Amino acid sequence: MNGKGLKVIIANDANFEEKAKNVANTIVKRSDILGVIGHQGIQNILADQSFSLDGVTGKIKFKPGTGDRQKQSLELIRVVPCNTHVFGFTFIPMKFSTPEDPGLNCSISD
């Protein structure tokens, strides 16, 4: 598409609801999968209003009726020095000025 490759991943729910739920859970946990084409079982599970998962960035939800992934609101972050973290830095939301503002302790105490 537009000069870029398209990777296709095939998953088969064998038309069993429980297997469709397992396949759906696997698909939604992968950020590189942008859509589902094909068998209705998985699509129906994703389109169900009660279906959601906890992901790395929060609750993952889908549009009722289509099963398309709902957009997550984004929060900008900044990198700040933090002596108590492994690499000497951490990430904090832009709304905070220092690591201490969101409650992090970046001071090494003796």
N, C-alpha and C positions, 0 to 999 in steps of 0.2 A: 504494500500500500504506500503510495507516495514515495516510491523508491526505497522503502524499507521492507524487510522481510516480515512475514507473518508466521508465528509459531502456532501450530495447532496441537492441542492436547486432547486426546480421546479418553473419555470416561464412560463406563457402561453401568447403568443402575439395574439392568436386567428386568426393568419394570416392576421392581419390588420397592415399596415405600421406604422400608428401613434402610435398604442399600442406597436409595436415592438421597436420604438424609445424610448418610455417611459421605457420599460423593459430594453433596452440596457443602457440607462442613469443610471438606478438604479444599474444594474450589475457592471458597470465599476467604480462606486463610492465606491464599497466595495472591500477593499484590500484582503479580505479573499476568494474571488472568483477568481480562477486561470484559469478557462477555461469555454467554453460554448460548450455543446454537444447537438445535436438535431436539432430542427426546423431551417430552413434556414433563416427565417425572421430576427431574431436577428443577426445571423452570417453575413448576408448580410449587415446589417446596420453597424456593427463593421468593416467589411472589406472595406467599402466605404472610399476612400482616403480623402474625405472631412469631415469625422466624427472625432471629437475630443472633449474633455471636459477639463475644468479647474479643476484640482484636488488639494489636499493639497500640493503636492510636485511639482506642475507645470502642464503643458499641458499633458493630457493623450492621446496618439495616438495608433493606431493599425496598424498591418501589412496589406498592401493592398492585397486583394485576400484571406487571411486566417481569418482575424479578430482577430488574436492573439495579445495580448498586447505587444507593443514595450517596450524594456528594457529602464528604466530611468537611466541616469547617476547618480551615487551616489557621494555625497560630505560628507567627514568626518567632524565631528563637535567636539567641546570640550565644557566642562562645565566650566564656569568661575564665580567668585563671582560678584554679581551686587546688590548693596544695594537698588536700586530703583525698583527692580522687586519683585513680591509677595513673593517668597520663598528665596530671597537673592542670587539667581544665575540666569544665562541665558545660552543659547547655542549660540556659534559662530562658523563659519567655521574654520577649522584647519589653513587655510592660514593667519588668523589674530592672533596676539599675545595678544591683550587686547580687551575688549568690545568697547573701544573708536575707535579702528581701523576701524570697519565697520560702525561707526557713532552712537553707542549707548551712552547714558549718564547714567553712573552707580554711579555717585557721588551725595550724598545728599547735596543739597545746603541750607544754612540757610538764 
